[in-house]
Amino acid sequence: MSPVATDYVDALGYSLDDLVVHTAASGTTTTVVISALINAASGLSTGTYDNVYVYDRETNRQARVQLNGYTPSTGTLTFAPAMALAPSSGEPIQLTWLFPWSTGMPGSVTSYLVLVNGALKLIDIPVQATAAITAGADTFSLSALWARWLTEDRFGWDLPPDPITGRPRPKQKMLEPHPISGRRPVPSDVARDPKLILGGDTPMVEVHAPFATGTTGSVTFNFMRPADGWIGINGGSFSESLLGLSNPTDVAYPAVADVLHVSRWLALRTLAARGMSTSSGRVTTEMVAEAFSLARQVPGFNLKAAQQLAPGQAVA
Amino acid sequence: MSGPIIAPASSDTPSIYPIMSEYIEALADQLGERLYSTVSTQAVSGGEPGRWVLIDDLKDDEKSRATFRDDGWVYLVNGAMAGSCRRVRSEGYEGPDGALAVASVFKSGSTPTTPADGTLVQVTRPLPWTQVGMTRGLAQLVNEGLSRVWTEARITFTGNGTARYDLSAYPIVTREALIDGVYDWAIGIPTTEEPLLAPYKPTITVNGATITLVTGYSYSTAVTFQLKVFVKGNRLIYTNGAWGFTTTGLENDTDQAAIPVEQELPVAMVKAIQYRTRMIVNDRSLSKDEKAEALAALPDRQHWARAAAKVIQETLPRKTSPAVQGMVDVAAPIPTAPLVGSTGWPT
């Protein structure tokens, strides 16, 4: 089962030591009562949770704790802006200090979702596209939406060396129907010599040898594409997405650990670039470099795109 | 050495002579690899018509898709597309199903057609059964081998009352060196027996395009005699029920030639090794090391060259001395009258 957005955000939040999840006891559209925050000791600061981001995982609403918005004796946090839905008893309430769940919070541009989507954008995942065979035709049209990310170096999958000779093998770009229906398609790169045609509104693949009369079925093309554009909305089947992950239960393809390495690097370089007035922890350039060395080892990591990021930029 | 008798008295039993597929099989076996099998009863149910051939004998779950890379060939022995030969395309082998994808679809007429279940196939490597595109086939190399080995034949004539006989039907006989005497039954030998060498020395006269055999003796009408000729192995072919001279050599799998396989094979092997060497040297897709490796893997050229030289030497035309037969006194005067009865047959 593919990871959901919350899985990625949790991994990053815990990694940055920035995430706490509590359970709401009750709430209004501007407050939430959390039993775990009750502290009867005297002299406690009401500003302990100033500017902390509050996110109700159940209703997908977020806000920010007001100055002196903490009442220790009741465990109440007072936040703004008001949530459209008040937190109810039993709902998980997420508190973060460095980044909000998503954008739109006053005083913050970068959010956890932005960081995770930025990481997904830097990780290329293998996808296949099928196109119905028309006998005699020597071009196959691809989705016009693919023009925004499709490049020649993303056409085809890398293969391991030949198991017998040990020699490197060229990318596998195209497959055609197996002679026995129902079986996996077979490679046909050498026979068809597929070439990617870019430049127009609709990307195309041109083949050297068209299919003979009477051929049925589909060809399959292999691509590497940024993971942020191939999303299962609310756990549904994967489809083209222009927004990346946007709901807590949206699913993406890469493993959580891979996204964590890249998103952590993005988070640290964002924090390192922050000014004095914003929460930034204590991020050094060495920490950013170390995170990058881990990020570049992630399978499918698009080093070229990563190197084009501006300092502090979290999204390619 | 006795050769086939040419029509109209084509009496030699053809079964003692090899058919073309026997020559090719021997060459393919020595040169590389060959599989004679049938198309599987498991039907092709997907993919491109005419692209795939399923052969149960090729099933192997472990072999690489590139097993037949650029050097495997499929030849259809029978069926509607008999005689078609195709190259196995790169990565065109699916081991678990014994499936071969060919580089150009098989066609029945102009319709791409998958070979039917049970069709006999010959899978060869590194050369095709017969010529495909610019790639020479084993059949062509067999004919090359035959063309360098001599054999002999008897051409049957019926007397016309003269000593002159038109040879225009036998363009292979162009000079005297290629004939080796006239054989007849003129000294009382029953025609059920082998004819004997006649004492008259036949000659060839050439007058422009007209070539004439001069027997040295006037054979009566209805009397038959035979002219022994030397002929290259690829010119004397049994096809469509009769021996004959041809300029095209063996063409069909069941055509026959008069050269034993063991004589033809060394010569064909030499030609095949020469051809393969040229192919490897000229192959731009191979690196220097790969070429060296491929050349080293060829059969031992010197071994086959020695064997071929011996065959060629042994089969060179050698004229028969009349004394060998021991039944004709070569010192005796050439008779002025036929040694036959009034019917024209030996008495």
Interface residues (C-beta under 8 A of the other chain):
Chain A: D162 P163 I164 E176 P177 H178 P179 I180 S181 G182 R183 V186 P187 S188 D189 V190 A191 F211 A212 T213 G214 T215 T216 G217
Chain B: Q42 V44 S45 G46 G47 E48 P49 G50 R51 W52 L54 S64 R65 A66 R89 S90 E91 G92 E94 D97 A99 A101 A103 V105 T111 P112
